[in-house]
Amino acid sequence: MADLATTAQAPVGGASLLDRKQKMPGWISGGIVLVALIGGLGYIGFHVAGDLGSTTLGSTWPYILLGVALFIALAFEFVNGFHDTANAVATVIYTHSLDPNIAVVWSGLCNLTGVLLSAGTVAFSIITLLPVELILKVSSGAGFAMVFALLLAAILWNLGTWWLGLPASSTHTMTGSIIGVGVANQLMANSAQGTSGVDWEQATKVFRVLLISPLVGFGFAAVLFMILKPKTRGWGLLLSAPATAVACLFMFQLSWLGAIAWSIGIAVALWLAFKAIPTPDALFKAPESDQPPPLPIRLLLILTCTGVSYFHGSNDGQKGMGLIMLILIGTVPTAYALNHAVTAHDIQDFIASSEQAVSIVDRHVDRTAQLGSDPREELTLYLQTKKIHPATMTALRELIRDTEGAVRAYGDYKAVPATMQSNVRNDMYVTSETLRVLAKNKQGGFGKDDIAVLDNYKKHVDKATKFIPPWVKVAVALALGLGTMVGWKRIVVTVGEKIGKEHLTYAQGASAELVAMGTIWAADKFGMPVSTTHVLSSGVAGTMAANGSGLQLSTIRNIAAAWIFTLPAAALISGLLYWAFRLMEGS
């Protein structure tokens, strides 16, 4: 604990290099924060009022519940902002490329832009880790207990590691919280089924990325630094291809052919970049006094900070979006259970694709199977066990047919009666998840042409259920950006001063940032949650090792310990909170 306290020391009275680098008055960045806050809140309020204007909730309680849940969800993104995004600004601050206050404001704005332009794929990949029975009951007490437990657990752990100045992963924390809720829910429901309430296949996929990402950050940053440095350039180019292949195989699950293609492409790109941009000796020197680096180097470092901040927003910001959508669906399903922004053309496409999907599934139905009264319950059982039962295909066909009939009858998602919005949405969600799991496990005996038809149908279903209103993106962007501008110092000091034994050089800062930017971009394209903290802090350590600068082993040990304990600790906290909330509900 003594080592932790050393790592965690907050900069006081000029004790840290960071304070001596800070020149711009803090009131300027504060003014920018205030303007962004007022504008964002105005936009959010206007659109929320429009969405709820035609909705009658019957009492004030749903509004109170909605407000509390949204506050907690945005608090998680706020903490995520000053916990994770501080990594992006550490290199530009410690190389004097930007004043600290300017750097955090710029990073906050880039995070905001990344969130606003994100596609939403990561948001819903996180949601798939949650037990399907809780997602379907999100408007019940169990559903709210789930959301509150996992968000509060993630906030508590993030605040604890931030207070100690340890760069822990918010992605890792959220994943652990979700698993804790899933395990607790299953044990409370039926201990005989163990932990089947957790989608362990999807969780393993996320684990793989989270565990490999520190190695990718360390290895790639070291290799890139070696490519830039004249004495080790040949070794760096030689190592770039296998390093890329390993990352593609294990992180993004590409084929061998795809991994080889990416490896060759990365090696050629690095070689061309090296030939096009000479590397002056100044690149490998530590900053002198408080002077900024030469202009080309300064622009490179600002560019990498911009990229890391933008891609952090586009990846990490989506985690809060998915949970906020669950909150909205649970409290005001009439407004948010189905996507009311779809066009009449989209509705017709959905009906046509539904008819095609019914004909495909019907060819794989067991004619002797007996289907119960609720096809959704049959598919929910399949999603829990991942085992096809005789009635599974019959249930899938009937649920596709039922949702098509409901949409056809009303002609528009907005026209579906308020009492049916949640039911139609749940039917669509279970159908989409069943098709996803069937395809992933290669079950059902579908041919290539059949899969193409079902994928097209699933795309139309997801458009109706997996959507994010613009105001939600603005709210998350605002929380993430403001968090970046408020609580960044503790983590910045650890990354900038306590990982290596020597001051960060320009080449080390650029290498770590370039690797973090590229890794997060790739993860965003593949719809995978990745840890900015893991990649960038390990990238700084990789460049220090490649340069022979030496590492502060006590800090590395503490960061590694935080990485190791984050997932089980978050799972334990969220599981206990879920258990407590369910007991409170029962009493």
Disulfide bonds with the S-S distance in Angstrom:
none
